[in-house]
């Protein structure tokens, strides 16, 4: 098993996209990358924690690669949009990848370069995704009502926008 952390704006829709992938064993949503211990949703939304809304993914690398998770990550949101996704605005909605190994970090940076080339060819701006090690950060589990929110509320708000550019190697 491996663990991956992604921030793509609102965590509800991202969690659903990831839990639907074969090889993803478990997902949860929470907060990471900020400076306040044990933050609440209200604190995160108020912008006083500097945490991002995060999807934590436990996956079996024999069934799905970290690269495949990254390919999904890049296309499920707009990584060129700083601190917002669609109508959701604030640092909690930033694009971020927190890696759990050097191999994950290298793969995240490599796929960023590939996707940036595709975006540039389409006349789209620079990727602003924060990419760094998860090591200095604590993942704080979000409140229970956020967990698997779109399974509990199938018609709920799925707040993702995207660039419309598919991930594919040239």
C-alpha positions, -999 to +999 in steps of 0.1 A: +000+000+000+010+036-007-004+069+004-009+100-018-021+135-010-037+158-035-054+192-033-076+202-063-099+228-048-131+215-030-123+180-018-158+165-023-156+160-061-119+151-061-125+124-035-153+109-057-130+109-088-103+091-069-125+065-051-139+054-085-104+044-098-096+007-096-067+001-073-077+029-049-084+012-017-095+040+005-100+078+004-106+104+030-107+142+030-089+166+054-066+195+057-029+199+052-001+223+044-010+250+069+000+261+103-028+254+128-031+221+145-064+202+144-082+228+122-119+229+118-137+234+085-148+269+096-112+279+104-100+266+071-127+284+052-120+316+072-085+315+058-068+315+092-050+282+089-033+282+055-044+246+051-055+232+017-085+209+013-069+175+007-078+141-005-057+113+011-056+082-011-045+047+000-037+027-032-022-005-043+007+002-066+003-032-081-032-023-093-028+015-100+003+035-104+011+068-087+015+082-122-021+072-131-032+091-100-012+121-111-027+120-146-062+121-130-051+149-107-038+172-135-071+170-155-097+171-127-090+207-119-073+238-133-037+237-120-030+272-135-056+289-112-039+303-081-059+298-049-092+292-065-112+266-085-142+279-103-162+300-079-143+287-048-117+313-038-091+311-011-058+294-002-077+263+009-087+258-027-051+258-040-037+231-062-011+210-043+006+177-042+022+165-010+045+135-018+053+106+005+086+095-011+113+108-034+099+086-062+065+103-058+082+138-059+101+129-090+070+116-107+050+147-097+076+170-111+079+150-144+042+149-150+039+186-142+065+193-170+046+170-194+012+186-186+027+221-188+039+215-223+004+204-233-011+235-217+014+258-233+007+242-267-030+251-261-022+287-251-029+281-214-007+297-187+017+283-162+009+256-136+009+270-101+006+237-082+025+235-049+046+203-050+065+193-019+072+166+006+044+156+030+070+149+057+069+183+075+031+184+074+003+167+093-028+155+076-058+165+097-089+144+090-119+166+081-152+164+100-173+132+094-199+149+073-173+157+047-161+121+044-176+105+012-198+135+010-210+128-026-218+092-017-241+106+010-254+134-012-252+122-048-266+155-062-243+176-040-219+203-052-191+189-073-171+221-077-145+212-102-134+232-133-106+221-156-085+233-184-101+209-208-067+196-218-063+158-216-031+143-202-012+125-228+025+122-237+035+138-270 
